[in-house]
Amino acid sequence: MADMAVMDGIIIGAVGGAFAGVTVWLVQLAQTKIGERRDQRRVYEWLLNNTANEAGKQYRSTRAIASWNNLTLDRTRYICSVHEKIYLSTGTQEDMWSIYERGDRSIYEKRGLLST
């Protein structure tokens, strides 16, 4: 009888610990995703207000975006790279971002073999 109580205690402790571990992991994951979405929205809205679809006004630097949104340069690069509506410049100036899609992106997209 005493052996059964010890086993029950071990099982309850293991299940409770596993449940607590999964709960902590889910809370951290949710916090990370919420922060990422918040930063994506801030950067996208800032680019929307501070760029124009005109020559010379389409792109903004990572440094400018980071400065105005109070983000680090690395965080800004990450946020811009994972946002589906923010594009990296492929021109001569590096580290420039825009919300205006580049022209022809791929021969495969023209042929309908690849879609974005």
C-alpha positions in Angstrom: 0.0 0.0 0.0 2.8 2.4 0.9 4.6 1.5 -2.4 1.5 2.5 -4.3 1.4 5.9 -2.6 5.0 6.6 -3.4 4.5 5.6 -7.1 1.4 7.8 -7.2 3.4 10.7 -5.8 6.2 10.2 -8.4 3.7 10.0 -11.2 1.8 13.1 -10.1 5.1 15.0 -9.6 6.4 14.0 -13.1 3.1 14.9 -14.8 2.9 18.2 -12.9 6.5 19.1 -13.8 5.9 18.2 -17.4 2.8 20.3 -17.5 4.5 23.3 -15.9 7.4 23.0 -18.4 5.1 22.9 -21.4 3.2 25.9 -19.9 6.3 28.0 -19.5 7.5 27.1 -23.0 4.1 28.1 -24.5 4.1 31.4 -22.6 7.6 32.2 -23.9 6.6 31.3 -27.4 3.5 33.5 -27.3 5.5 36.4 -25.9 8.1 36.0 -28.6 5.5 35.9 -31.4 3.5 38.8 -30.0 6.7 40.9 -29.8 7.6 40.0 -33.3 4.2 40.9 -34.7 4.2 44.2 -32.8 7.6 45.1 -34.2 6.6 44.0 -37.7 3.5 46.2 -37.6 5.5 49.2 -36.3 8.2 48.9 -38.9 5.7 48.4 -41.8 3.5 51.4 -40.7 6.7 53.5 -40.4 7.8 52.5 -43.9 4.3 53.2 -45.2 4.4 56.7 -43.8 8.1 57.4 -44.7 8.5 56.1 -48.2 6.8 56.8 -51.5 6.5 54.9 -54.8 8.7 57.4 -56.5 12.3 57.2 -57.7 14.7 58.0 -54.8 12.0 57.7 -52.1 11.2 54.0 -52.2 13.9 52.7 -49.8 15.0 53.4 -46.3 18.1 52.2 -44.6 18.2 49.7 -41.7 19.8 52.4 -39.5 17.0 54.9 -40.2 14.3 52.3 -39.5 16.0 51.1 -36.4 16.5 54.6 -35.1 12.9 55.8 -35.6 11.4 52.6 -34.2 13.8 52.2 -31.2 15.1 48.8 -32.4 18.6 47.4 -32.7 20.1 47.0 -36.2 20.0 43.2 -35.9 16.4 43.2 -34.7 15.4 45.6 -37.6 17.1 43.4 -40.2 15.3 40.3 -38.8 11.9 42.0 -38.7 12.2 43.3 -42.2 13.5 40.0 -43.5 10.6 38.0 -42.1 7.8 40.4 -43.0 6.1 39.3 -46.2 5.4 42.9 -47.4 8.9 44.4 -46.8 11.5 43.9 -49.5 15.3 44.2 -49.4 16.9 46.3 -52.1 19.0 44.4 -54.6 20.5 47.6 -56.0 23.9 49.1 -55.4 23.1 50.4 -51.9 23.0 47.6 -49.4 20.8 47.3 -46.3 17.9 49.3 -47.8 14.3 48.2 -47.3 11.0 49.1 -49.0 7.3 48.2 -49.0 7.2 48.6 -52.8 7.8 45.4 -54.6 10.7 45.3 -57.1 9.9 44.9 -60.8 10.5 41.5 -62.5 11.7 39.2 -59.7 12.1 35.9 -61.5 11.8 34.4 -65.0 9.9 31.5 -63.3 7.3 33.9 -61.9 6.7 35.3 -65.4 6.1 31.8 -66.7 3.7 30.9 -63.8 6.0 28.2 -62.5 6.6 30.0 -59.2 4.2 32.2 -57.3 4.8 34.5 -54.3 
